[in-house]
Amino acid sequence: MPSSEPDSRPARRIRIGAHLEPEHVGYREIRTAVGILENLGVDMITTWDHFFPLNGDPDGRNFECWTMLAAWAEQTSAVEIGPLVSCAAYRNPDLVADMSRTLDHISGGRFVLGLGSGWAERDFAEYGYEFRTAGERATVLDQALPRIRARLARLNPPPARRIPVMIGGTGEHRTLRTAARHADIWHGEGTPEELARKHAVLDAWCAREGREPASIERAAITDESPGPVHGYGDRIAATGTTLIAVGVNGRRITELDKIRDWVRWRDQRNLDRPRE
C-alpha cells in the first residue's frame, strides 16, 4: 500500500471546504451557518443530495440539495458552492446541465458540479428511481457527463465560467476511471494512507486515458481536526490532497470551531508554501 510520503505533483494551494449535512435542523440555522462560513473565509460550501437523513431518525427533517444551493448562490458572494455529490441517476443530464448553468449565473461563476453514482437505496426506492447494481449506477454516471458537457455548450447564455466537475466516490475500477476521463476534482475519503492508494490508482487511470494527473485536483472529506505540526492536516496534505472538506452535522451546524482551526491551518500552510 502506498504511504503518505510527500506527493510528486506540482503544489496547489490548500483549500478548505465546509460540508453541511442538512438533517435534523431548521433552514434558519443552515442559513446562519452559511453566512458565518463565508465570513470565516472557507473556499467552498457543499451539501449532500439525499432525500432523507442519514443519521438518527430516518424520517427526521432534511432539505433538498439543488433548491437550497440556489438560495446559497444568492446569499453568498465569494465562496464556491455545489453538491457533494449529486446523484447522476436522480435527474436528466441535460436538465442537470441547465440547472448548473443557471446556478453558475446566480452565483456569479462560483458553482462546482459535484456528481456521483449514488448509493442510498431508500432515496432511489421512495422517489421512484431504479436502484440497479453498483456497476450499472457507475455506468449512468459515466454516460451522463458527456451529455452534460454537450448541453452546457449549447445553452444560451452559456455558463459564467467553465463549470468545474467534481467526481465523488472511491471505486477503483469504475469511478476513478470516470474521474480520469471527466473530472476537474476527484473527491474521496479515508485515512491519508488510503487516499494515497486511491491517488496512485487515479494516476494510473489518467495514464491510460491520456490525462495529466496534475490536472485533477484531489479532495477529501474529514471529521478530524488538523492538529499540530505533523498532525492529521499535514499528513493528508502530504498525499497531494489540497481540497479538504470538513463535515458539519445538522445537529451541530453552528458549532464551527473545528472549521476555524482548519482555516487557520490552511492559511499557515499556504503562507509557508514556496513560491513557484
Beta strands, then each sheet from edge to edge (+ up, - down):
strand 1: 15-20
strand 2: 44-47
strand 3: 80-83
strand 4: 86-87
strand 5: 113-116
strand 6: 165-168
strand 7: 185-189
strand 8: 217-222
strand 9: 241-248
sheet 1: 3+ 2+ 1+ 9+ 8+ 7+ 6+ 5+ 4+
end
